């Protein structure tokens, strides 16, 4: 028996992955890249003096690091959500078969 939160997860996950996989990866990689860039930028600004000593190449390094973090976050999110989705569906099928018997 699925809970309300699991049903909501299934609906939302089906809606998110409706389109092509590359589109999901593109949108969420950009979003996670922006978020991670802002977090790294403000933490470095708050706790270090790298902006004065790092020079203009520091921004390019931060963008590259943020992109890698964004891509990894997107991939991990997709992988874990897909795994959770299939686990819920297989448990639901198993429960359905047991009820028939």
N, C-alpha and C positions, 0 to 999 in steps of 0.2 A: 504494500500500500504506500503510495507516494504522499508526501506531506505537501502542504500548500507552498512552502518555499521551494521544494523540488519541482513542483509543477510550474511555478513562476520562473525558475531557472531554465527549465526546458523550453518554455515559450520564448524567453528572452534570448537564449542561445540560438534557437532556430531562426529567430529574427535577425540576429547579428551575423550569422553565417549564411544567409540566404544567397548573397551574391558570390562572385568568384573569390577564391582564397587570397589572391594577390591584392584585391581591393581591401579586404580586412587588414592584411599585413601593412599596406600602404598607409591607411588611415590611422591605425593604432601605433605604428612605428613613428609617424610624425608627431602624434599626440604625446607619446611617452618620451620622445626626444626633447620636445619643448619642456615638458615637466622636469625631466632630469637635468636639462641645461639650467633651468631656473634654480633648482635646488643646489646644484654644484656651484653655480655662480654666486648665489647669496651666502652659501657656507664659506666659500673661499674669501669672499669680500669681508665677511664677518670675522673669521678666525685667522686669516693670514694676510700678509702684505704682498702677495704674489702679483697683484695688479700693477704695483709700482716697479717690481723687479722682473716680471715675466715677459714684458714686451708685447708687441703686437701678435706674435705667434701663439701666445697663450690662448687667445680666443679660438683659434683654429683647432688647437688641441682639445679644448673643452667641447667644441662642436663634434669632433670625432668621437670623443669618449661618450658624449650624450647620445650620439647616434647608435653606438654599439649597445649601450644600456637600453635604449628604446627598442632596438631590434630584438635583443634577448628577452626583454620584458614581454613584448608582443608574442614571441614564440612560446615562452613558458605559459603565458595566459591562455593562448589558443590550445596548447597541448593539454594543460590541466583541465580546462573546461570541456574539451572533447572527451577526455578520459572520464570525467564525472558524468557527462551526458550519457555515454555508453554504459557506464555502471548502473545508472538509474534505470535506463531502458531494459537492460538485461535482468535486473532485479524485478522490474515490473512484469516482464514476460514470464519469468520463473514463477512469480506469485500467481499470475493468471493461469498458467498450466497447472499449478498445484490446486487451484480452486476448481478447475474442471474435473480433476481426478477425485 
